[in-house]
């Protein structure tokens, strides 16, 4: 995971924030708070991806419920309108295509759109699942098993999935 020539401690603020801004979808505030923590901690703390992941998770976990809801709402629907219009972030596009969501038939797409709409109207945020390594069938099963949940259960589950996505994205960064 460590690249000998690049160290987080050597990055300036803009480069550091740019590097970590996409770990949490459309939520660069997490990377900005991480930079502030970095200036208060010894530099070697930030050359360990596990410590960075723990720090970023802590920033999100300590944020307000409103911030968490905005973070959830920053995520695109799975096989949803953003995917169809080509406006996904590179990380989301890679994750969704890796799960085969870019290979849906018209019927599957219609079903995903229907599930997305039902889920969103029930919970007020998109269905979020760390889809890396998952199949379309597993994602559909996830929708079906989670739809009956109450709001708090699903909010907590969605936040847990957001942290899983962030961990995958951090692992993909080559430092």
C-alpha positions in Angstrom: 0.0 0.0 0.0 2.9 2.4 0.7 4.6 4.1 -2.3 8.1 5.1 -1.3 8.1 8.5 -3.0 4.7 9.8 -1.8 3.9 10.5 1.8 0.8 12.1 3.2 2.9 14.2 5.5 4.6 15.8 2.4 1.3 16.9 0.8 0.2 20.5 1.0 -3.4 21.2 2.1 -4.9 21.4 -1.4 -3.2 18.1 -2.5 -4.1 16.4 0.7 -7.8 17.3 0.5 -7.9 16.5 -3.2 -6.5 13.0 -2.4 -9.0 12.2 0.2 -12.1 14.2 -1.0 -13.7 11.3 -2.8 -13.4 8.8 0.0 -16.8 9.9 1.2 -19.1 10.6 -1.8 -19.3 14.4 -2.6 -18.3 15.1 1.0 -14.9 16.8 0.9 -15.7 18.3 4.4 -14.5 15.0 5.8 -11.1 15.4 4.1 -11.0 19.1 5.2 -11.5 18.1 8.9 -8.9 15.3 8.4 -6.4 18.0 7.3 -7.2 20.1 10.4 -6.5 17.0 12.6 -3.3 16.3 10.7 -2.0 19.8 11.6 -2.6 18.9 15.3 -1.0 15.4 15.2 2.4 14.1 14.4 2.9 13.5 10.7 3.7 9.8 10.9 0.1 9.3 12.1 -1.0 10.0 8.6 1.2 7.6 6.7 -0.8 4.6 8.0 -4.0 4.0 5.9 -5.6 2.2 8.8 -5.2 5.2 11.1 -6.5 7.5 8.3 -9.5 5.3 7.9 -10.2 5.3 11.6 -9.8 9.1 11.7 -12.1 9.7 8.8 -14.7 7.3 10.2 -14.5 9.2 13.6 -15.1 12.5 11.8 -18.2 11.2 10.2 -19.5 9.4 13.3 -19.0 12.5 15.4 -20.9 14.7 12.8 -24.5 15.7 13.4 -27.4 13.6 12.2 -28.1 16.4 9.6 -24.5 16.1 8.2 -24.9 12.3 8.1 -28.2 12.6 6.2 -26.6 15.0 3.7 -23.8 12.5 3.3 -26.3 9.7 2.6 -28.2 11.9 0.2 -24.9 12.7 -1.6 -24.8 9.0 -2.9 -26.3 8.1 -6.3 -29.0 5.5 -6.7 -27.7 2.1 -7.7 -28.4 1.7 -11.5 -30.3 5.0 -11.2 -30.7 8.2 -13.2 -27.1 9.4 -12.5 -25.7 6.2 -13.9 -28.0 6.4 -17.0 -27.0 10.0 -17.6 -23.3 9.3 -17.2 -22.9 11.7 -14.2 -21.6 9.3 -11.6 -18.3 10.1 -9.9 -15.4 8.0 -11.2 -15.4 5.9 -8.0 -19.2 5.3 -8.1 -19.0 4.4 -11.8 -16.2 1.9 -11.2 -18.1 0.4 -8.2 -21.4 0.1 -10.1 -19.9 -1.3 -13.2 -17.8 -3.8 -11.2 -21.1 -5.2 -9.9 -22.5 -5.4 -13.4 -25.0 -2.6 -12.9 -24.0 -1.1 -16.2 -25.1 -4.3 -17.9 -28.7 -4.3 -16.8 -31.5 -5.3 -19.2 -34.4 -2.8 -19.7 -36.5 -4.9 -17.3 -33.8 -4.9 -14.6 -33.3 -1.2 -15.0 -37.0 -0.5 -14.6 -37.0 -2.7 -11.5 -34.0 -0.9 -10.0 -35.6 2.5 -10.7 -38.8 1.3 -9.0 -36.9 0.0 -6.0 -34.9 3.2 -5.8 -38.1 5.3 -5.8 -39.8 3.1 -3.2 -36.8 3.1 -0.9 -36.2 6.8 -1.3 -39.9 7.7 -0.5 -39.8 5.5 2.6 -36.5 6.5 4.1 -35.7 9.9 2.5 -32.2 8.9 1.2 -30.9 6.5 -1.5 -30.4 2.8 -0.9 -26.7 2.5 -0.2 -24.7 -0.7 -0.4 -21.0 -1.3 -0.7 -21.3 -3.1 -4.0 -17.7 -4.0 -4.6 -17.6 -7.8 -5.2 -21.4 -8.1 -5.2 -23.6 -9.3 -8.0 -26.8 -7.7 -9.3 -28.8 -10.5 -7.6 -27.1 -9.8 -4.2 -27.9 -6.1 -4.6 -31.5 -6.8 -5.4 -31.7 -9.2 -2.4 -30.3 -6.4 -0.3 -33.0 -4.0 -1.4 -35.7 -6.6 -0.7 -34.3 -7.6 2.7 -33.8 -4.0 3.9 -37.0 -2.4 2.6 -39.1 -3.5 5.7 -36.6 -2.0 8.1 -37.6 1.0 10.3 -35.9 4.4 9.7 -33.3 4.2 12.5 -32.3 0.6 11.6 -31.9 1.6 7.9 -30.1 4.9 8.7 -27.6 3.0 10.8 -27.2 0.3 8.1 -26.7 2.9 5.4 -24.0 4.7 7.5 -22.3 1.3 8.0 -22.3 0.7 4.2 -20.9 4.3 3.6 -18.0 3.4 5.9 -17.4 0.1 3.9 -17.4 2.1 0.7 -14.9 4.5 2.2 -12.7 1.7 3.3 -12.7 0.2 -0.3 -11.9 3.6 -1.7 -9.0 4.2 0.7 -7.6 0.8 -0.1 -7.6 1.8 -3.8 -5.6 4.9 -3.2 -1.9 4.2 -3.9 0.2 5.9 -1.3 
